[in-house]
Amino acid sequence: MWNYNIPVKIFQGEKILSEKKELLNSFGKNALLVTGRNSAKLSGVLDDLLKILKEYKIQFYIFDRVEENPSYDTVEMGAALFDEHDFDFVIAIGGGSPIDAGKAIAALGTYYKHDAYLFNESDDIYKNTLPIIAIPTTSGSGSEITPYSILTNRENKKKGIQSNRLFPTVAFLDPRYTTTLNESLTISTGLDALTHSIEGELKNNGTNPVIKSLSLKSTTMIKGNLTDIQKKLSSIKFRKDLQEASAMAGIVISHFGTTIIHSAGYPLSSFKKVKHGIANSVFFIDVLERISQTEEKRVLNAIEPFVSLQELKNFFINLDIDKYKFDLSDEEIQKWSEELVISQKRKKTPGEFDLEFYKSLYNKIRK
Ligand SMILES: [Fe+2]
């Protein structure tokens, strides 16, 4: 038994925004733009977008305060703008952080209490979520396609919210907007997409053939593109491949979510400022090896077209993932490992894990 549900209209192509500008005009006359501090400008999205908004006389407010691993304060700040503006839709531009924040703001801003705590509220909070238009400037999070928003909660921990109302209504994929990403960000975001593709398929295990196809295609594209990238960075073909691979991996996790690998990486991002894609990758092989002890076929299916865990391990080694080491205290390792034991994702991840295993994961990446 399987289902496929992606209610996002995806438009791909160079200059796709101007090609589809009438669509932008169909959402209303007052837009909230949610961005990070730089990427919307550097990527060229903002210039293209403002031209269209002005042409159609659509009012706009630019909220450009979203930081990496967006804090709840930032989301509340965005939602507070709804006290003074009558927004019709939200345009979220950037990597995963601005798009995730844009989704949360589109929900919280339309709730009667703009200072409500999203994590504690019922699904009612999403009832009036404004339409979200997502324009990615990185290729990794897949947030432009997913019903998730990952935020930093008031305890400084990364925590996700999820609702069908958080699916963007439209995603515009223009590979030109990702050409300004430097090498290390291209790698870390690309690895995030790779982990989505494989983690989602680990849970699917071939049951949903659409998802299996998307995972296989996504992993194949990332495998073929993510090494030796210095010369490819300004290539539109390279950027298009990664952008599509990321979107496909986004569809994979929209159906199956991620695994304990993502949960294990969250504290590294929250407390050690490790890039999200790297934080997943440092644990990747060890967790897959562990799952393989009891479910080898499942793992071999999920990593296709890699033919063995050794081949996948070599791929990570080529990207120097094994060189990342961090200052971690005994207390941090104990606390984070205990949290993983009771994590929701633990229950949904195939394989056998215990406290000692989690501690060994963190000990292995310790300086
Ligand atoms: Fe991720």
Residues whose N, C-alpha, C, O or C-beta is under 5 A from the ligand:
A	BS01	LIG	D192
